[in-house]
Structures are given as C-alpha cells and as structure tokens.
C-alpha cells in the first residue's frame, strides 16, 4: 500500500485558502471538499480531514456535493468575514 507523501500543515491550509477563493466550494454555503484539497496535493482524503480537524485555521461545514450532503472546509479567516457580514445584515 502506497503511503501519502508528507505535506506540511501550512501547505494544506494554503491550498484550502486558494481553492476557497477560487470558488471550488460545495453548494448550500459549503466549503472546499477534502477530495479537492487532496487532489491538489497528491494525497488521499484521510490525512487532509485528520489534519484540518485539529488546525485552528480551518472549520468544518456541511455543503452539498454531487452525491448529496458532505462535510467540507472553510479557512477560519473566511468564516469570520462571513459571520461579520451576516451579523451586520441582521442588524439592519
């Protein structure tokens, strides 16, 4: 069984941010699916999910993928911006 090449956490988060900004997100306010991050980095989904789960720079959210609901990832800075916009609109 082939092993995943080592990928630094910073590279995973940079890839997440780049894909998120490029709009590579699931519908229904989903984030970037781990399979997209894994494909970019040449690894499987499992280490991506495991590493992002414990990284304070990303948050897991649900979105709608091609086969239905699935977890995906949003960079934390993007979460804070979306939350601030949502709260500001709610105050109107």
C-alpha positions in Angstrom: 0.0 0.0 0.0 1.5 3.4 -1.0 1.9 6.0 1.7 0.9 9.6 1.3 3.9 12.0 0.8 4.4 14.2 3.8 2.6 17.6 3.4 3.2 20.4 5.9 0.1 21.8 7.6 0.8 25.2 6.2 0.7 23.8 2.7 -2.7 22.2 3.4 -4.1 25.5 4.7 -2.6 27.5 1.8 -4.3 25.1 -0.6 -7.6 25.3 1.2 -7.5 29.1 1.1 -6.6 29.2 -2.6 -9.3 26.7 -3.6 -11.9 28.6 -1.4 -11.0 31.9 -3.0 -11.2 30.3 -6.4 -14.8 29.2 -5.7 -14.1 25.4 -5.5 -16.8 25.0 -2.9 -19.8 22.8 -2.4 -23.2 24.4 -2.8 -25.5 25.4 0.1 -22.8 27.5 1.8 -20.4 24.6 1.8 -16.6 24.9 1.8 -13.9 23.1 -0.1 -14.3 19.3 0.0 -11.3 17.4 1.3 -11.1 15.5 -2.0 -10.3 18.7 -3.9 -7.5 19.6 -1.4 -6.2 16.0 -1.5 -6.2 16.0 -5.3 -4.2 19.3 -5.5 -1.6 17.9 -3.0 -1.4 14.4 -4.4 -2.6 12.6 -1.2 -5.8 10.9 0.0 -8.6 12.5 1.8 -7.9 10.9 5.2 -4.8 12.9 6.2 -6.5 16.1 5.0 -9.5 15.6 7.2 -7.4 14.5 10.2 -5.0 17.4 10.0 -7.6 20.1 9.3 -9.8 18.8 12.1 -7.0 19.8 14.6 -6.0 23.0 12.9 -7.3 26.2 14.3 -7.1 27.9 10.9 -10.0 25.9 9.4 -13.5 24.9 10.2 -15.7 22.1 9.0 -19.0 23.0 7.5 -21.7 21.0 5.6 -22.3 21.6 1.9 -24.0 19.8 -1.0 -21.6 17.8 -3.2 -22.5 15.9 -6.4 -23.9 12.9 -4.3 -25.6 14.8 -1.5 -24.6 16.4 1.8 -21.0 16.1 2.8 -18.5 17.9 5.2 -16.2 20.4 3.7 -13.7 23.0 4.9 -13.6 26.8 5.2 -10.5 28.8 6.1 -11.2 30.4 9.5 -10.4 33.9 8.4 -13.1 33.5 5.7 -15.5 32.2 8.4 -15.0 35.3 10.5 -15.6 37.6 7.5 -18.8 35.7 6.5 -20.0 35.8 10.1 -19.3 39.6 10.4 -21.3 40.2 7.2 -24.2 38.1 8.3 -24.4 39.9 11.7 -24.1 43.3 10.0 -27.0 42.4 7.7 -29.1 41.1 10.6 -28.7 44.4 12.4 -30.5 46.3 9.6 
